[in-house]
Amino acid sequence: MTFDGIVIGGGPAGMFAAITAAQQGQKVLLLERNDRLGKKLLITGKGRCNVTNNCTEQEVLQNVPRNGRFLYSAMAACPPEKVMRFFEDRGCALKTERGNRVFPVTDKSQSVLECLQNELRRQKVTVRTARVKKIMTEKAGVSGVRTENETIAASWVILATGGLSYPTTGSTGDGYAMAAALGHTVTQTEGSLVPLETAGEDCQQMQGLSLRNVGVKLINEKNKVLYKDFGELLFTHFGVSGPTVLSASAHMKGSCRLVIDLKPALDEGKLDSRILRDLEMYKNRTMENALTDLLPRSMIPVILRRCAIAPDMQANSLTKQQRRALVENLKAFSVEITGKRPVAEAIITSGGVKVSEIDPKTIGSKLVSGLYFAGEIIDCDAYTGGFNLQIAWATAYVAGMAASGGPGEE
């Protein structure tokens, strides 16, 4: 069989790019190294698949800390509303939850994958299991690909092989090597949206404790706030995780500390009054039992140790200075960050094919004609909330349209 074009990588970006090109009448081959498509898609959003974010394209770009401006044309061509319409028109009903996160009504990522697979079949995209070793070129233009078993001719290729996160799903950096072999620069890759490791034993002692509605600030050694957020946080055996921490990790540069406001609804004066009230109510209790209304039980020993307050001290013996230390620790519980967890544990990869070597209007290579990119392989990454998948859909759509020379399909 002969094909007009080949898409390498059967994740969300690859499937969407293949569908888009096929909609324009192109004969498309989709190559995936795994034995099935969408392996990583199935585990996104804890298996629920946060499809996109129900917001404007401008709001998407505000949630892309790295190379957001490069995506301006792609987001205009394929904003969240267009993505949502694609799925809903094909029977995958969606719902919008807190933070404008969009999920399938079924709460199953399988529904999203099935919708894409049905459309691949409807558009007669050929899907094969194969690991691509090299993209072939002739006269500075794409001529096809070489897999482990054969050479396949095509006039265009879309590289959508993902990054380095979750390597068990097939994201092992193959695409970076193929892009580099064609002269592209691959910027330093590391985990983004990744849990953080901390110094000391305090976080480990609170392992499994999940906090909601806390304020979080990531602060560097010069005392500059790199990122701030409000929401959920989880203490783990290595440090901290949870949505606020994952987003903060995208801003990690050098030595940092995470400062948690455990009581963001109360200013220091109101918090002091609240502590006084509890101390009066439980005046005959020990301090470790007097704070149970104020703090989760596993956190009380950690806070008391930081404030140099003995756990067995009577509540009515607390000094003003010790109460002041309590207020300070509750409003600014600080943990030193020693580093990120490995890239294999990251939700996405930061870094990738350098955006200055890609045409933002076509997501095509400026170095090799007929070569296009889509999704995580590009050096762009966003916060949690469906924004990274939105980047995948938008870049895939633009690449698919440009590769096939199509005018666009509503």
C-alpha positions in Angstrom: 0.0 0.0 0.0 1.1 3.6 -0.6 0.3 6.4 1.8 0.2 10.2 1.4 1.5 10.6 5.0 2.6 8.8 8.1 1.9 9.7 11.7 4.4 8.3 14.2 2.9 7.8 17.7 -0.6 6.6 18.6 -1.2 8.8 21.6 -3.8 11.6 21.7 -1.8 13.9 19.5 -1.0 11.2 16.9 -4.6 9.9 16.7 -6.0 13.5 16.4 -3.4 14.4 13.7 -4.2 11.2 11.7 -7.9 11.9 11.9 -7.5 15.5 10.8 -5.4 14.6 7.8 -7.7 11.8 6.8 -10.7 14.1 7.0 -9.0 16.1 4.2 -8.9 13.0 2.0 -5.3 12.0 2.7 -4.4 8.3 2.9 -2.8 8.1 6.3 -0.8 5.4 8.1 -0.6 5.6 11.9 2.4 3.8 13.4 2.4 2.9 17.1 5.2 1.0 18.9 2.8 -0.5 21.5 0.4 -3.2 20.8 -2.5 -0.8 21.3 -3.3 2.9 20.9 -3.6 5.5 23.7 -1.9 3.7 26.5 -0.9 6.9 28.3 -4.3 8.5 27.5 -6.0 5.7 29.6 -4.1 6.7 32.8 -4.5 10.5 32.4 -6.7 12.3 35.0 -6.4 9.2 37.3 -8.1 7.1 34.6 -10.8 9.7 34.0 -9.1 11.7 31.3 -9.1 15.4 31.7 -9.9 16.1 28.0 -9.4 19.8 28.0 -10.3 23.0 30.0 -13.6 24.7 29.2 -12.1 28.2 28.7 -11.0 30.6 26.0 -7.8 30.1 24.0 -6.3 33.2 25.8 -6.9 31.5 29.2 -5.2 28.3 27.9 -2.1 30.3 27.0 -2.1 31.9 30.4 -1.7 28.4 31.8 1.3 27.6 29.6 4.5 28.8 31.5 6.8 27.6 28.8 6.6 28.9 25.2 3.0 29.8 25.4 3.3 32.5 22.7 4.4 29.8 20.2 0.9 28.2 20.5 -1.1 31.4 19.7 -2.0 30.3 16.1 -2.7 26.7 17.1 -5.0 27.7 19.9 -6.9 30.1 17.6 -7.3 27.3 15.0 -8.4 24.7 17.5 -9.6 26.2 20.8 -11.2 24.1 23.7 -14.7 24.6 22.4 -13.7 23.0 19.0 -12.2 20.0 20.9 -15.3 19.6 23.0 -17.5 19.7 19.9 -15.4 17.1 18.2 -16.0 14.6 21.0 -19.7 15.5 21.7 -20.6 15.3 18.0 -19.2 11.7 18.0 -21.2 10.5 21.0 -18.6 11.1 23.8 -20.6 13.3 26.2 -18.6 15.6 28.3 -19.0 17.5 31.6 -17.2 20.5 33.2 -16.0 20.2 36.8 -14.2 22.4 39.3 -11.5 24.6 37.7 -13.3 24.2 34.3 -11.8 20.8 33.9 -13.6 18.7 31.2 -14.1 15.0 31.7 -16.2 12.4 29.8 -19.6 11.9 31.5 -18.7 8.3 32.0 -15.7 9.2 34.1 -13.7 6.7 32.1 -10.8 7.6 29.8 -11.8 4.5 27.8 -14.7 6.5 26.4 -12.3 9.1 25.0 -10.1 6.5 23.5 -13.0 4.6 21.9 -14.3 7.8 20.3 -10.9 8.4 18.7 -10.5 4.8 17.6 -14.0 4.9 16.0 -13.2 8.0 14.1 -9.9 6.5 12.9 -11.8 3.6 11.5 -14.5 5.9 10.0 -11.8 8.0 8.3 -10.1 4.7 7.0 -6.8 5.4 8.7 -4.5 2.4 8.6 -3.1 1.5 12.0 0.0 -0.7 12.4 2.2 -1.8 15.3 5.8 -0.8 14.4 8.8 1.0 15.9 10.2 3.7 13.6 14.0 3.8 13.5 14.5 6.7 11.1 12.6 9.3 9.1 13.9 9.2 5.5 14.6 12.4 3.5 15.4 13.3 -0.1 16.6 16.8 -1.1 15.8 18.3 2.4 12.3 16.9 2.3 10.6 13.9 3.8 10.4 10.7 1.7 9.1 8.2 4.2 10.1 6.2 7.3 12.2 3.1 8.1 10.8 0.8 10.7 12.6 -2.3 12.2 11.1 -4.3 9.3 10.5 -2.2 6.3 10.8 1.2 4.5 7.5 3.0 3.8 7.3 5.9 1.4 5.3 9.0 2.2 5.4 12.7 1.3 4.9 13.9 4.9 5.4 12.7 8.5 3.9 14.0 11.7 6.1 13.2 14.7 3.9 12.7 17.8 5.9 10.3 20.0 5.4 12.1 23.3 8.1 12.8 25.8 9.9 10.8 28.5 7.3 10.6 31.2 5.6 7.3 32.0 8.1 5.2 29.9 6.1 2.1 30.4 3.5 3.6 28.1 6.1 3.9 25.3 7.4 7.4 25.9 11.1 6.7 25.8 12.4 9.6 23.8 12.4 8.0 20.3 11.0 11.1 18.7 13.7 13.3 20.1 16.4 11.1 18.5 14.6 11.2 15.2 14.2 15.0 15.3 17.9 15.4 16.3 19.0 13.1 13.4 17.3 15.6 11.0 19.1 18.6 12.5 16.6 19.7 15.1 17.7 21.0 18.5 16.2 19.2 21.5 16.2 21.3 24.6 17.1 19.8 28.0 14.3 17.5 29.0 13.1 17.0 32.6 9.9 16.1 34.4 7.2 18.8 34.8 4.0 18.4 36.8 6.0 16.1 39.0 6.0 15.5 42.8 8.8 17.1 44.8 11.3 15.6 47.3 11.9 17.4 50.6 14.6 17.6 53.3 14.1 16.2 56.8 11.5 13.8 58.0 8.5 16.0 58.6 6.7 15.3 55.4 7.4 11.6 55.6 6.0 11.5 59.2 2.7 12.9 57.7 2.7 10.4 54.8 -0.7 9.9 53.3 -2.1 13.1 54.8 -4.1 15.1 52.2 -4.8 18.8 52.8 -7.5 20.7 50.9 -7.9 24.5 50.5 -4.4 25.4 51.5 -2.3 28.2 50.1 1.0 27.2 48.5 4.0 29.4 47.5 7.2 28.2 45.8 10.0 30.6 46.9 13.6 30.7 45.7 16.8 31.4 47.6 16.5 35.1 46.9 13.1 35.1 48.6 11.3 35.6 45.3 7.9 34.0 44.9 8.1 31.8 41.7 4.6 30.4 41.9 1.6 30.6 44.2 -1.6 28.5 44.2 -4.5 27.4 46.3 -6.0 23.9 46.5 -4.9 20.4 47.4 -1.6 19.0 48.7 -0.5 15.5 49.7 2.4 14.5 52.0 4.2 11.4 50.8 7.1 9.0 51.8 9.5 11.2 49.8 8.0 14.7 50.2 5.0 16.4 48.7 2.6 15.9 45.8 -1.0 16.9 44.8 -2.3 19.4 42.2 -0.7 22.5 43.7 2.7 20.9 44.0 2.6 19.5 40.5 1.9 22.9 39.0 4.6 24.5 41.2 7.1 22.0 39.9 6.9 23.6 36.5 8.6 26.7 38.0 11.4 24.9 39.9 14.7 26.7 39.3 17.7 26.1 41.7 17.2 25.9 45.5 13.6 26.4 46.5 11.3 26.0 49.5 7.6 25.4 49.6 5.6 27.6 52.1 2.2 26.3 53.0 -0.5 28.5 54.5 -2.6 25.9 56.4 -5.3 28.4 57.3 -5.6 30.8 54.3 -9.2 31.9 55.3 -7.9 33.4 58.6 -5.4 36.3 58.9 -2.9 36.1 61.8 -5.1 38.0 64.2 -8.2 35.8 63.6 -6.1 32.7 63.8 -4.6 33.8 67.1 -8.2 34.3 68.5 -9.2 30.9 67.2 -6.2 29.3 68.9 -7.0 31.1 72.2 -10.6 29.9 72.0 -9.4 26.3 71.5 -6.9 26.6 74.4 -9.6 27.9 76.7 -12.0 25.1 75.7 -9.4 22.4 76.2 -7.4 24.1 79.0 -7.0 20.9 81.0 -5.8 18.8 78.0 -2.2 18.3 76.8 -1.2 20.3 73.8 -1.3 17.3 71.5 -5.0 16.8 72.4 -5.9 20.5 72.5 -5.2 21.1 68.7 -7.4 18.3 67.3 -10.1 20.8 66.1 -7.5 22.9 64.4 -5.2 20.3 62.7 -5.2 16.8 61.4 -3.9 14.4 64.1 -0.8 13.3 62.1 0.3 17.0 61.7 0.1 17.9 65.4 3.4 16.3 66.5 5.2 18.0 63.6 3.8 21.4 64.3 4.5 21.2 68.1 8.1 20.1 67.4 8.7 23.1 65.1 7.3 25.4 67.8 9.4 23.8 70.5 6.2 22.9 72.5 6.2 19.7 74.5 3.3 17.4 73.4 2.4 16.7 77.0 2.4 20.3 78.1 -0.9 21.5 79.6 -2.9 23.8 77.2 -3.4 26.4 79.9 0.4 26.7 80.3 1.1 27.9 76.8 3.1 31.2 76.7 2.3 34.1 74.4 5.6 33.5 72.5 4.7 29.8 72.0 1.2 30.9 70.7 2.9 33.3 68.3 5.2 30.4 67.1 2.0 28.4 66.4 0.4 31.2 64.4 3.6 31.6 62.3 3.9 27.9 61.6 0.3 27.5 60.6 0.5 30.5 58.3 3.9 29.6 56.8 4.7 25.9 57.2 7.9 25.8 55.2 9.6 22.7 53.7 12.9 22.7 51.9 12.8 21.2 48.4 15.7 19.0 47.5 14.6 18.1 44.0 12.0 16.7 41.6 11.0 13.0 41.4 12.4 11.2 38.3 11.0 12.2 34.9 9.5 8.7 34.7 7.1 9.7 37.4 6.2 13.1 35.8 2.8 13.7 34.2 4.6 15.5 31.3 8.0 16.3 30.0 9.4 19.8 30.0 11.7 20.4 27.1 11.7 19.0 23.6 12.1 20.1 20.0 13.1 23.8 20.0 10.1 26.0 19.0 12.2 28.5 17.1 12.8 25.7 14.6 9.1 25.1 14.1 6.7 27.2 12.1 3.9 28.2 14.6 1.3 28.5 11.8 1.8 25.0 10.5 3.7 23.2 13.4 6.0 22.2 10.6 9.8 21.9 10.6 11.7 25.0 9.3 14.6 22.6 8.5 12.9 19.7 6.7 9.9 20.1 4.4 7.1 17.6 5.0 8.0 17.1 8.6 5.5 18.2 11.3 5.3 17.8 15.1 2.4 17.4 17.5 2.0 17.2 21.3 4.5 16.7 24.0 7.5 16.3 21.7 7.4 20.1 21.3 9.1 22.2 24.0 5.8 23.5 25.5 4.2 22.5 28.7 1.3 23.7 30.9 -0.2 23.4 34.3 -2.6 20.7 35.4 -6.3 21.1 34.4 -6.5 19.7 30.9 -4.2 22.3 29.3 -1.5 19.8 28.2 -4.0 17.6 26.4 -5.4 20.8 24.8 -1.9 21.6 23.5 -1.9 18.1 22.0 -5.2 18.4 20.3 -4.4 21.9 18.9 -0.9 21.2 17.6 -2.2 17.9 16.1 -5.0 19.6 14.4 -2.8 22.3 12.8 -0.1 19.8 11.8 -2.8 17.5 10.3 -4.3 20.4 8.3 -1.0 21.7 7.1 0.4 18.3 6.1 -2.7 17.6 4.0 -3.1 21.1 2.7 -6.7 21.2 3.8 -8.8 24.3 4.5 -10.1 23.0 7.8 -13.2 21.1 8.8 -15.9 22.2 11.3 
